[in-house]
């Protein structure tokens, strides 16, 4: 039986936000829950083993999402019996299908789902997620542990933080997540669940690789890796040089790698310290500051999300109290060294923040700051010679926002060591040690209040990946 799903605008929005990463305004406005079923005891650990092989006497019900087509049919060569065929041709970037399954154990620790999967193309993002209730709430998108190959292979997905109070009884299949389909056909078979082993969990127990005591640029000359294919969100393209594309902090109380302690870049460009900076007025207690928070969000906790690190202040008026303030975020070059970016024409980066500041009528003017290695006695914010370029953060796409600035448009912001106005640009670009974004006090958001309190205003930054291209 083939049932076509006609999802509501709300469901579409949830699926799209799951793909691109959430704007941080959910923290400010609160995140509502949908209808769901809770349980206690062992009722939510009823099945381990086969979920479906699509050879059941009564065909398994399923629904398509995002404009895909699907049916249960004979498996192609190399498979056995029947399998679920999903065709991606147009539709949305999250097109796929979901099927009801016996409840996945949620109170038995981390779980692993496996499936035999046929793909016509290699290296794609093969994601699944587990859901409870009727409104798409659940684990979020989880990518396969293995690299996808052409033809049949067994893929596995590890779920480390299931909520024991929820019954996860919907399995969502998202082949080639993040890309528009053009007629590709995928097959799923022999879907099963079991306890995740220590090896299955190894990818989720990584630690940051930065060195909190390392000075900016002290790691010496580094080579930026080149991207060989477009990334999941079509931000970093094949041929781009990657300065930073993923991030990791130490584990926090929610078992997520979100703490600032020793936080660093991760992935192909890794082990560069990341962090934030702000003026003294924002450091101490102040009656006009109601909230100060932030975290690190990387692929280790959300494989299909947009990696970023985040900082936000919630202020009360008057804004004049902060006219000379500033806040910002930085990422050091891989291994806290320096790289040669002088052969590239532009720098590209992901940046967004509170919806009130970035997605409504207010468009703050921000500064991109490039720094050379730290030099003793230097008095710039970073401690090295700095180049600066102003830009308007005027995209209204949340985590989908990305910016590109020409390297020839940077100007000297501060000199250190033997650098001069004539040599600074060449020297910094050939020994780039840090990339930062800064919001000055005259661009703090005091225009768009929080929906929950018209006397409060959010100012912050989500800083994502950084790359260089021509």
Phi, psi and omega per residue, in radians:
X1 nan 2.333 -3.116
X2 -2.037 1.994 3.131
X3 -1.895 2.175 3.114
X4 -1.497 2.290 3.138
X5 -1.614 2.247 3.005
X6 -1.930 1.614 -3.011
X7 -1.443 2.607 -3.113
X8 -1.279 2.925 3.075
X9 -1.036 -0.643 3.121
X10 -1.085 -0.801 3.138
X11 -1.119 -0.677 3.101
X12 -1.086 -0.727 -3.140
X13 -1.100 -0.728 3.135
X14 -1.102 -0.738 -3.136
X15 -1.136 -0.693 -3.139
X16 -1.177 -0.730 3.120
X17 -1.125 -0.606 3.081
X18 -1.075 -0.582 -3.131
X19 -1.303 -0.833 -2.977
X20 -1.608 -0.224 -3.082
X21 1.689 2.470 -3.029
X22 -1.432 2.480 2.906
X23 -1.164 2.585 -3.047
X24 -1.267 -0.013 -3.132
X25 -1.115 -0.278 3.070
X26 -1.074 -0.562 3.131
X27 -1.190 -0.617 -3.064
X28 -1.398 -0.793 -3.046
X29 -1.530 -0.296 -3.081
X30 1.653 2.686 -3.095
X31 -2.066 1.996 -3.113
X32 -1.342 2.692 3.105
X33 -1.856 2.665 3.093
X34 -1.632 -3.072 3.101
X35 -1.211 2.356 3.119
X36 -2.673 2.950 -3.130
X37 -1.935 2.313 3.079
X38 -1.950 2.777 -3.134
X39 -2.692 2.942 3.093
X40 -2.321 3.070 3.110
X41 1.202 -2.521 -3.049
X42 -1.732 0.117 -3.095
X43 -1.117 -0.372 -3.132
X44 -1.806 0.504 3.033
X45 -2.412 0.840 -2.951
X46 -1.546 -0.239 -3.031
X47 -2.458 2.292 2.815
X48 -2.410 2.428 -3.075
X49 2.142 -2.579 -3.038
X50 -1.182 2.246 3.020
X51 -1.596 -0.800 3.083
X52 -2.944 2.482 2.941
X53 -2.060 0.128 3.060
X54 1.110 0.298 3.038
X55 -1.877 0.228 -3.117
X56 -1.054 2.601 -3.138
X57 -1.053 -0.698 3.042
X58 -1.745 2.013 -3.066
X59 -0.935 2.382 -3.117
X60 -1.179 2.320 3.074
X61 -1.303 2.552 3.086
X62 -2.725 2.925 3.099
X63 -2.359 2.483 3.052
X64 -1.529 2.676 3.110
X65 -2.362 2.591 3.000
X66 1.284 0.238 3.083
X67 1.618 0.336 3.053
X68 -1.485 3.041 2.972
X69 -2.176 2.536 -3.101
X70 -2.623 2.664 3.023
X71 -2.836 2.766 3.029
X72 -1.579 2.166 -3.015
X73 -2.622 3.043 3.128
X74 -1.097 2.342 -3.117
X75 -1.166 2.545 3.060
X76 -1.210 3.020 -3.094
X77 -0.890 2.308 -3.102
X78 1.762 -0.282 3.101
X79 -1.728 -3.130 3.119
X80 -2.305 2.524 3.077
X81 0.997 -2.432 -3.133
X82 -1.826 2.799 3.105
X83 -2.585 2.934 3.103
X84 -1.554 2.082 3.124
X85 -1.700 2.221 3.077
X86 -2.106 2.171 3.124
X87 -1.882 2.194 3.115
X88 -1.827 1.864 3.130
X89 -2.444 1.684 -3.040
X90 1.341 -2.557 -3.125
X91 1.261 -2.624 -3.099
X92 -1.724 2.908 3.122
X93 -1.269 -0.195 3.114
X94 -1.904 0.359 -3.085
X95 -1.110 2.504 3.137
X96 3.127 -2.443 3.135
X97 -2.724 2.744 3.010
X98 -2.272 2.675 -3.130
X99 -2.437 2.539 3.076
X100 -1.308 2.434 3.126
X101 -2.353 2.849 2.998
X102 -1.065 2.556 -3.024
X103 -0.937 2.304 3.047
X104 -1.318 2.372 3.115
X105 -1.029 2.119 -3.130
X106 -1.950 -0.140 3.122
X107 -2.018 0.396 -3.118
X108 -2.061 0.342 -3.133
X109 1.538 -3.034 -3.102
X110 -1.002 2.502 -3.116
X111 -2.143 2.688 3.097
X112 -2.172 2.235 3.040
X113 -1.780 2.393 3.083
X114 -2.202 2.747 3.105
X115 -2.795 2.590 2.924
X116 -1.445 2.205 -3.030
X117 -2.271 2.361 3.024
X118 -1.889 2.210 3.100
X119 -2.214 2.432 3.088
X120 -1.420 -0.193 -3.115
X121 -2.371 2.661 -3.107
X122 -1.709 2.782 2.977
X123 1.304 0.247 -3.110
X124 -1.519 2.970 3.099
X125 -1.553 1.846 3.134
X126 -1.791 1.839 -3.011
X127 -2.009 2.639 2.924
X128 -2.369 2.927 2.969
X129 -2.620 2.729 3.085
X130 -1.865 2.388 -3.082
X131 -2.249 2.758 3.036
X132 -2.255 2.794 3.126
X133 1.222 -2.782 -3.028
X134 -2.041 0.040 -2.974
X135 -2.106 0.443 3.020
X136 1.379 0.267 3.117
X137 -1.470 2.500 3.132
X138 2.977 -2.471 -2.975
X139 -1.389 -0.310 -2.914
X140 1.404 2.980 -3.045
X141 -1.259 2.299 3.114
X142 -2.128 2.227 -3.134
X143 -1.502 2.680 3.110
X144 -1.059 2.542 3.108
X145 -1.210 -0.433 -3.068
X146 -1.773 2.742 3.017
X147 -1.319 2.272 -3.084
X148 -1.258 2.294 3.106
X149 -1.926 2.904 3.051
X150 -1.300 2.388 3.129
X151 1.629 -2.752 -3.098
X152 -1.478 2.460 2.968
X153 -2.790 2.824 3.044
X154 -1.608 2.155 3.088
X155 -1.930 2.660 3.104
X156 -2.284 2.637 3.105
X157 -2.320 2.284 -3.080
X158 -1.844 2.278 3.125
X159 -2.029 1.920 -2.974
X160 -1.680 -0.347 -2.967
X161 -2.329 0.952 3.071
X162 -1.203 2.509 3.134
X163 -1.475 2.019 -3.061
X164 -1.098 -0.316 -3.127
X165 -1.505 -0.061 -3.065
X166 -1.934 2.650 3.056
X167 -1.827 1.885 -3.133
X168 -1.548 1.782 -3.053
X169 -2.239 0.354 3.028
X170 -2.301 2.298 3.137
X171 -2.000 2.121 -3.080
X172 -1.832 2.268 -3.133
X173 -1.907 2.164 -3.044
X174 -2.258 1.363 -3.135
X175 -1.258 2.348 -3.137
X176 0.996 0.818 -3.141
X177 -1.004 2.388 3.071
X178 1.641 -0.107 -3.138
X179 -2.144 2.571 3.042
X180 -1.333 2.381 3.140
X181 -1.394 2.680 3.091
X182 -2.368 0.699 3.087
X183 1.815 0.095 -3.128
X184 -1.183 2.511 -3.117
X185 -2.100 2.240 -3.115
X186 -2.116 2.671 3.127
X187 -2.285 2.478 3.098
X188 -2.201 2.392 -3.110
X189 -2.637 2.830 3.025
X190 0.854 0.993 -3.127
X191 -1.460 2.262 -3.063
X192 -2.499 2.884 3.125
X193 -2.364 2.537 3.095
X194 -2.701 2.915 3.052
X195 -1.036 2.406 3.066
X196 -1.334 2.353 3.138
X197 -1.491 3.056 3.077
X198 -1.076 -0.641 3.088
X199 -1.136 -0.665 3.108
X200 -1.106 -0.548 -3.082
X201 -1.528 -0.117 -3.025
X202 -1.004 -0.666 -3.100
X203 -1.162 -0.323 -3.082
X204 -1.745 0.064 -3.093
X205 -2.026 0.353 3.124
X206 -1.188 2.720 3.108
X207 -2.014 2.707 3.075
X208 -1.025 2.618 -3.108
X209 -1.881 0.045 -3.138
X210 -1.262 2.983 3.108
X211 -2.184 1.848 -3.032
X212 -1.064 -0.369 -3.138
X213 -1.639 -0.057 -3.101
X214 -1.307 2.325 3.069
X215 -1.350 2.576 3.111
X216 -0.977 2.139 3.119
X217 1.527 -0.070 -3.036
X218 -1.289 -0.248 -3.119
X219 -1.350 -0.008 3.106
X220 1.386 -3.033 -3.078
X221 -1.159 2.317 3.108
X222 -2.179 2.730 3.087
X223 -1.860 2.172 3.098
X224 -1.276 2.280 3.083
X225 -1.226 2.584 3.085
X226 -1.693 2.360 3.081
X227 -1.245 2.324 -3.105
X228 -1.657 -0.259 3.097
X229 -2.629 2.903 3.092
X230 -1.147 2.481 3.123
X231 -1.347 3.086 -3.032
X232 -0.951 -0.622 -3.028
X233 -1.851 0.279 3.114
X234 0.959 0.603 3.078
X235 -1.661 -1.014 3.067
X236 -1.578 2.124 -3.049
X237 -1.759 2.830 3.099
X238 -0.962 2.266 -3.136
X239 1.710 -0.296 3.096
X240 -1.193 2.607 3.036
X241 -1.628 2.250 -3.000
X242 -1.678 2.033 3.046
X243 -1.500 -0.726 3.066
X244 -2.817 2.377 -3.115
X245 -2.409 -0.146 3.133
X246 -2.669 2.753 -3.039
X247 -2.447 2.725 3.125
X248 -2.626 2.402 2.997
X249 -2.020 -3.099 3.053
X250 -1.379 2.806 -3.093
X251 -1.118 2.381 3.074
X252 -1.791 -2.980 -3.097
X253 -1.182 -0.251 3.111
X254 -1.734 0.245 3.123
X255 1.089 0.586 3.058
X256 -2.084 2.617 -3.093
X257 -1.454 1.078 -2.953
X258 -1.973 -0.092 -3.083
X259 -1.322 2.568 3.119
X260 -1.243 -0.319 -3.042
X261 -1.028 2.074 3.086
X262 1.010 0.418 -3.108
X263 -1.100 2.555 -3.079
X264 -2.652 2.978 2.970
X265 -1.261 2.847 -3.021
X266 -2.612 2.856 3.108
X267 1.647 -2.526 -3.088
X268 -1.159 -0.608 3.028
X269 -1.909 1.906 -2.905
X270 -2.398 2.940 2.983
X271 1.190 0.435 2.959
X272 -1.704 2.228 -3.132
X273 -0.995 2.505 3.010
X274 -2.175 2.742 3.137
X275 3.126 -2.891 -3.107
X276 -2.345 2.854 3.067
X277 -2.500 2.715 -3.112
X278 -2.832 2.886 -3.119
X279 -1.407 2.965 -3.036
X280 -1.089 -0.571 -3.128
X281 -1.095 -0.531 3.139
X282 -1.511 -0.179 -3.122
X283 -1.347 -0.673 -2.994
X284 -1.779 3.092 3.078
X285 -1.030 2.394 -3.137
X286 -2.653 2.239 -3.066
X287 -1.109 -0.355 -3.122
X288 -1.506 -0.131 3.129
X289 -1.793 2.017 -3.119
X290 -1.679 -0.463 -3.115
X291 -2.563 2.380 2.981
X292 -2.370 2.130 -3.120
X293 -2.758 3.073 3.122
X294 2.983 2.927 -3.114
X295 -2.869 3.056 3.082
X296 -1.939 2.380 -3.119
X297 -2.343 1.967 -3.104
X298 -2.263 -3.126 -3.066
X299 -1.207 -0.327 3.135
X300 -1.102 -0.522 3.112
X301 -1.794 -0.406 3.133
X302 -2.502 1.442 -2.980
X303 -0.979 -0.506 -3.103
X304 -1.775 0.095 -3.124
X305 -1.493 3.074 3.075
X306 -1.589 1.951 3.138
X307 -1.061 2.396 -3.139
X308 -2.887 2.891 2.917
X309 -2.231 2.649 -2.760
X310 -2.425 2.498 3.074
X311 -2.529 2.388 -3.133
X312 -2.533 2.543 2.954
X313 -2.106 2.457 2.974
X314 -1.960 2.103 -3.057
X315 -1.914 2.688 2.835
X316 -1.765 2.696 3.040
X317 -1.194 2.778 0.206
X318 -1.537 2.598 -3.129
X319 -1.269 -0.340 -3.101
X320 -1.071 -0.404 -3.141
X321 -1.113 -0.348 -3.045
X322 -2.071 0.317 -3.052
X323 -1.056 -0.484 -3.139
X324 -1.830 0.222 -3.113
X325 -1.465 3.026 3.021
X326 -2.805 2.747 3.013
X327 -2.540 2.701 3.139
X328 -2.899 3.060 -3.120
X329 -2.328 2.609 3.117
X330 -2.463 2.716 2.978
X331 -2.359 2.270 3.095
X332 -1.419 2.803 3.056
X333 -1.066 2.751 3.125
X334 -0.864 2.436 3.137
X335 1.019 0.410 -3.139
X336 0.965 0.526 3.087
X337 -1.739 -2.531 3.069
X338 -2.472 2.663 -3.083
X339 -2.190 2.829 3.109
X340 -1.747 1.878 3.135
X341 -1.859 0.167 -2.990
X342 -1.204 -0.324 -3.113
X343 -1.532 -0.043 -3.101
X344 -1.731 2.769 -3.136
X345 -1.649 -0.418 -3.055
X346 -2.666 2.787 3.025
X347 -1.959 2.400 3.133
X348 -2.164 2.569 -3.076
X349 -2.754 2.703 3.048
X350 -1.661 2.354 3.137
X351 -2.730 2.349 3.033
X352 -2.743 -2.695 -3.124
X353 2.925 -2.727 -3.121
X354 -0.944 2.384 -3.123
X355 -0.986 -0.636 -3.125
X356 -1.110 -0.508 -3.075
X357 -1.588 -0.543 -2.968
X358 -2.048 -0.341 -2.999
X359 -2.025 -0.019 3.077
X360 -1.847 -2.600 -3.027
X361 -1.286 -0.396 -3.113
X362 -1.388 2.288 3.072
X363 -2.224 1.756 -3.072
X364 -1.234 2.601 2.975
X365 -1.609 2.141 -3.099
X366 -1.992 3.024 3.099
X367 -2.206 2.338 2.957
X368 -1.691 2.250 -3.083
X369 -2.117 2.193 3.063
X370 -1.892 2.311 -3.060
X371 -2.177 2.481 2.957
X372 -1.435 -3.133 -3.128
X373 -1.003 2.648 3.122
X374 -1.126 2.403 3.133
X375 -2.175 2.281 -3.092
X376 -1.013 2.324 3.120
X377 1.531 -0.096 3.137
X378 -1.248 2.462 -3.043
X379 -1.906 0.155 3.057
X380 -1.234 2.916 -3.139
X381 -1.007 -0.710 -3.084
X382 -1.489 -0.392 -3.067
X383 1.601 0.157 3.084
X384 -2.388 2.967 3.045
X385 -1.041 2.381 -3.035
X386 -2.125 2.494 2.944
X387 -1.987 2.619 -3.050
X388 -2.444 2.571 3.017
X389 -2.520 2.294 3.093
X390 -1.457 2.568 3.041
X391 -2.671 2.692 3.104
X392 -1.619 2.147 3.088
X393 -1.456 1.259 -2.948
X394 -1.846 0.111 3.048
X395 -1.373 2.546 -3.041
X396 -2.049 0.729 -2.982
X397 -1.976 0.195 -3.092
X398 1.010 -2.287 -3.116
X399 -1.208 -0.137 3.057
X400 -1.446 -0.085 -3.097
X401 -1.342 2.380 3.034
X402 -2.544 2.618 -3.041
X403 -2.261 2.660 3.056
X404 -2.380 2.272 -3.116
X405 -2.145 2.429 3.102
X406 -1.267 2.359 -3.131
X407 -1.192 -0.401 3.140
X408 -1.375 -0.028 -3.130
X409 -1.777 0.057 3.098
X410 -1.388 2.606 3.113
X411 -2.157 2.790 -3.129
X412 -1.259 2.286 -3.129
X413 -1.932 -0.460 3.137
X414 -2.961 2.480 -3.057
X415 -1.924 2.498 3.091
X416 -2.368 2.720 3.083
X417 1.025 -2.306 -3.109
X418 -1.649 0.095 3.138
X419 -1.146 2.547 3.067
X420 -2.173 2.978 3.086
X421 -1.021 -0.510 -3.109
X422 -1.405 -0.516 -3.059
X423 -1.826 -0.223 -2.966
X424 -1.056 -0.808 -3.066
X425 -1.092 -0.823 3.120
X426 -1.079 -0.761 -3.087
X427 -1.166 -0.739 -3.123
X428 -1.182 -0.802 -3.100
X429 -1.146 -0.503 -3.139
X430 -1.493 -0.261 3.086
X431 -2.389 0.981 -3.061
X432 -1.277 2.137 -3.070
X433 -1.934 -0.360 -3.072
X434 -2.674 2.489 2.982
X435 -2.098 2.284 -3.099
X436 -2.427 2.737 2.984
X437 -2.167 2.518 -3.033
X438 -2.396 2.432 3.008
X439 -1.969 2.109 3.080
X440 -1.449 2.743 -3.061
X441 -1.003 -0.550 -3.140
X442 -1.292 -0.028 3.045
X443 -2.097 0.238 2.971
X444 -1.118 2.582 -3.097
X445 -1.412 1.875 2.951
X446 -2.173 0.432 -3.127
X447 -1.857 -0.737 -3.078
X448 -1.921 1.868 -3.101
X449 -1.321 2.912 3.029
X450 -1.155 2.495 3.089
X451 -1.035 -0.518 -3.062
X452 -1.490 -0.260 -3.075
X453 -2.778 1.882 -3.054
X454 -1.222 -0.131 3.120
X455 -1.652 0.001 -3.066
X456 -2.115 2.569 -3.010
X457 -2.403 2.437 -3.089
X458 -1.831 2.346 3.021
X459 -2.278 2.225 -3.113
X460 -2.971 -3.099 -3.135
X461 -2.525 2.346 2.794
X462 -1.852 2.033 -3.096
X463 -1.897 2.082 -3.070
X464 -1.780 -2.463 -3.080
X465 -1.245 2.794 3.140
X466 -2.374 2.296 3.126
X467 -2.556 2.936 3.114
X468 -2.158 2.463 3.132
X469 -2.615 2.994 3.095
X470 -1.864 nan nan
